[in-house]
C-alpha cells in the first residue's frame, strides 16, 4: 500500500518544491542553480571527447540526436532513425562527440557562418551581435544519452569544456549563439551566462517541429572574467571558471593540425552520399537555391556526382559566391620601409583566397605600400611573400594583394582549393618543401 502511493507523493512534492523555487527572484534562483554544478576536474579515462570523423561516429551522433528530439517533441520520427540537416553537410560545421567505453553518449554541433547562414537566423536577428565584431558560431544539436542525464553533468560539462576549448583555440569564434526550448534557457543563463537575444519567446520554430524557442548569445572574450567572478572561490567540483580556463582534461582529443586553418571538415563524397542521399532525403528536398549554394561550397569534381543536380541559369544569382575564401588563423609579420627606416607590424591572417588575404593588424598600416610578409602557415610551415596593402576593410582588418608568392604559399593555397577535408590538406601538402 505504501509503495502504491509513494510515486504520486514524490511527484507532488517535486512539483510543489519547483513551484516554490520559481517564486524566487531570478538572481537568487540562478545562484541556487550554480550551487548544483558538478564538474569533475579528473573524469574517468573511460570518457573520450573528440571530433566525430568516421561514419560510425557520425551515425551514432545523429541517432542519439534523433531519439532525444523525438522524445522531446522537437521532430517526428524519421525512417532513418537519425536527425540529419543540411547544416550537417557543410564543411563549416563540426560535430563533437563524447564516447564512454567506446560508445557515443553525447554530441553537439558547432555551426560556423556560411552562405546558408545559421539555423536560428530564421527567427532571431543577429544584427546587434554582428556590430560587436568577431566570428559567430551556433551551438546546435545537443543530446546526452538517457543513462547519463541524471549523473550530475558527468558528460555534459566535459562536452561543454571541449566545446569551449575548441572554439577558443581552433574555431576562431568570439560569439556563441543558441536557440533552445524555454524550459532549458535558465541552465544556459545561470550556469554559462548566456544573454537573451530578445526577451520574447518565439512560439513556433520550424527547425524543431514548431516548438517554442529562446535565442541567446555568449561573448567568449568576456566569459572568463564572468566565470571567475561567480565561480572562482568555489571548490574544484563547483568551479566552472577553473574547469573551463585552467583544468587540462586528458580525455579531450583536440585536432592535430599541420596548418592553422579554422575548420575541421570530415565529409568525403562517400560520407555525403551515405547520409544525405542513401539514408535520408536531405539533398533531394532542398530548394533550387540551396542546391546551387551547395555546389558553390563543394565545387570539386569528386563531389559533383553525389550533390543534387541543378539547372544552370544564364543569370546566375550566386555567381559572386564562386570566389572561394578560406578561414585561417596565421600569425604574421609585415616589414616595410617608411621614412628611410624599417617598420615591423604584427598581424594575424584570418582569411585568404588565391589572390590575397585579410589580416587583423595591431598597428596602423599605410595604404598602397609594398612590403615583405612572413606568415606562419603551421607550426613548421613559413611563407615569405611580397604584399601590397590594398584597403582597410573595417576597423583593424586590412586587405592585402599578393605579389609573387613563394613555393610554400602556392602549395598551401593549391591544397586548400584542391581538397575539402583535413586529410585532403594533409595529404596534398606533405611534400610542400620539395623543389
Long-range contacts (C-beta under 8 A, 24 or more apart in sequence): 29-186, 29-190, 30-186, 30-189, 30-190, 31-190, 33-186, 33-187, 33-190, 33-191, 34-190, 34-191, 34-230, 34-231, 34-238, 35-238, 37-153, 37-157, 37-191, 37-231, 37-234, 37-237, 37-238, 37-240, 38-152, 38-153, 38-154, 38-157, 38-237, 38-238, 39-153, 39-157, 39-161, 39-237, 39-238, 39-239, 39-240, 39-243, 40-154, 40-157, 40-237, 41-236, 41-237, 41-242, 41-243, 41-247, 41-249, 43-154, 43-158, 43-249, 43-251, 45-250, 45-251, 46-100, 46-101, 47-98, 47-99, 47-100, 47-154, 47-155, 47-158, 47-251, 48-98, 48-99, 48-100, 48-102, 48-251, 48-253, 49-96, 49-97, 49-98, 49-99, 49-158, 49-159, 49-162, 49-249, 49-251, 49-252, 49-253, 50-96, 50-97, 50-99, 50-252, 50-253, 51-94, 51-95, 51-96, 51-97, 51-253, 51-255, 51-264, 51-266, 52-95, 52-96, 52-97, 52-104, 52-107, 52-266, 53-264, 53-266, 55-271, 55-274, 57-97, 57-99, 57-104, 58-95, 58-266, 58-271, 58-275, 59-275, 60-97, 60-103, 60-104, 61-95, 61-97, 61-104, 61-107, 61-141, 61-143, 62-88, 62-275, 64-104, 64-105, 64-106, 64-107, 64-143, 64-145, 65-107, 65-141, 65-143, 67-143, 68-143, 68-144, 69-143, 69-208, 69-209, 72-181, 72-211, 73-209, 73-211, 74-181, 74-208, 74-209, 74-211, 75-208, 75-209, 76-209, 78-280, 80-279, 80-280, 82-275, 82-279, 82-280, 83-141, 84-275, 84-276, 84-279, 84-280, 84-282, 85-119, 85-141, 85-207, 85-282, 86-116, 86-282, 86-286, 86-290, 86-294, 87-111, 87-116, 87-119, 87-140, 88-141, 88-275, 89-267, 89-272, 89-275, 89-276, 89-282, 89-283, 89-294, 90-114, 90-116, 90-297, 91-263, 91-265, 91-267, 91-297, 91-298, 91-420, 91-421, 92-263, 92-265, 94-166, 94-171, 94-263, 94-264, 95-141, 96-159, 96-162, 96-163, 96-166, 98-155, 98-158, 98-159, 98-162, 100-148, 100-155, 103-145, 104-145, 105-144, 105-145, 105-147, 105-148, 105-155, 106-143, 106-144, 106-145, 106-148, 106-155, 106-156, 106-159, 107-141, 107-142, 107-143, 107-159, 108-139, 108-140, 108-141, 108-142, 108-143, 108-159, 108-163, 109-139, 109-140, 109-141, 110-137, 110-138, 110-139, 110-140, 110-163, 110-166, 110-167, 110-171, 110-173, 111-137, 111-138, 111-140, 112-136, 112-137, 112-171, 112-173, 112-262, 112-263, 112-327, 113-137, 114-297, 115-293, 115-296, 115-297, 115-318, 115-321, 116-290, 116-293, 118-177, 119-179, 119-207, 120-177, 120-178, 120-179, 120-207, 120-213, 120-215, 122-205, 122-206, 122-207, 123-179, 123-202, 123-205, 123-213, 123-215, 124-177, 124-179, 124-197, 124-198, 124-202, 124-215, 125-197, 125-198, 126-177, 126-197, 128-197, 129-175, 129-177, 129-197, 129-217, 132-174, 132-175, 132-219, 133-174, 133-394, 133-395, 134-173, 134-174, 134-175, 134-219, 134-221, 135-171, 135-172, 135-173, 135-174, 135-175, 135-327, 136-173, 136-174, 136-175, 136-176, 136-177, 137-167, 137-171, 137-173, 137-175, 137-176, 137-177, 138-176, 138-177, 138-178, 138-179, 139-163, 139-176, 139-177, 139-178, 140-178, 140-179, 157-240, 157-243, 158-249, 158-251, 158-252, 160-192, 160-244, 161-243, 161-244, 161-247, 161-249, 161-252, 162-249, 162-252, 164-220, 164-244, 165-244, 165-252, 165-254, 166-254, 167-220, 168-220, 169-254, 170-254, 170-255, 170-257, 170-262, 170-264, 171-262, 172-262, 172-327, 172-329, 172-350, 173-220, 174-219, 174-220, 174-221, 175-217, 175-218, 175-219, 175-220, 176-217, 176-218, 176-220, 177-215, 177-216, 177-217, 178-215, 178-216, 178-217, 179-205, 179-207, 179-208, 179-213, 179-214, 179-215, 180-213, 180-214, 180-216, 181-208, 181-211, 181-212, 181-213, 181-214, 182-212, 182-213, 182-214, 185-214, 185-216, 188-216, 188-218, 189-216, 191-240, 192-218, 192-223, 192-240, 193-218, 193-223, 193-226, 193-227, 193-230, 194-218, 255-422, 257-378, 257-422, 258-378, 258-379, 258-380, 258-381, 258-425, 258-426, 258-429, 259-328, 259-377, 259-378, 259-381, 259-412, 259-425, 259-429, 260-328, 260-329, 260-330, 260-331, 260-376, 260-377, 260-378, 261-326, 261-327, 261-328, 261-329, 261-416, 261-422, 261-425, 262-327, 262-328, 262-329, 263-327, 264-422, 265-420, 265-421, 265-422, 266-421, 266-422, 267-420, 267-421, 268-420, 268-421, 269-302, 269-303, 269-305, 269-306, 270-306, 272-298, 272-303, 272-306, 272-307, 273-306, 276-306, 277-306, 283-307, 283-308, 284-308, 289-317, 289-318, 292-316, 292-318, 293-318, 293-321, 296-321, 296-322, 298-420, 299-324, 300-418, 300-419, 300-420, 303-420, 323-353, 324-353, 324-354, 324-417, 325-351, 325-352, 325-353, 326-351, 326-352, 326-353, 326-416, 327-351, 328-352, 328-377, 330-375, 330-376, 330-377, 331-375, 331-376, 332-359, 332-373, 332-374, 332-375, 332-376, 333-373, 333-374, 334-361, 334-365, 334-371, 334-372, 334-373, 334-387, 335-371, 335-372, 335-373, 335-374, 336-366, 336-369, 336-370, 336-371, 336-372, 337-371, 338-366, 338-369, 347-373, 347-398, 349-375, 350-397, 352-413, 352-416, 354-413, 354-417, 355-401, 355-402, 356-387, 356-390, 356-399, 356-400, 356-401, 356-402, 357-399, 357-400, 357-402, 358-393, 358-397, 358-398, 358-399, 358-400, 359-397, 359-398, 359-400, 360-396, 360-397, 360-398, 361-396, 361-397, 361-398, 365-389, 365-398, 367-391, 367-392, 370-403, 373-400, 375-409, 377-408, 377-409, 377-412, 381-408, 381-412, 381-429, 381-432, 382-408, 383-408, 383-409, 383-412, 385-409, 407-432, 407-433, 407-435, 408-432, 408-433
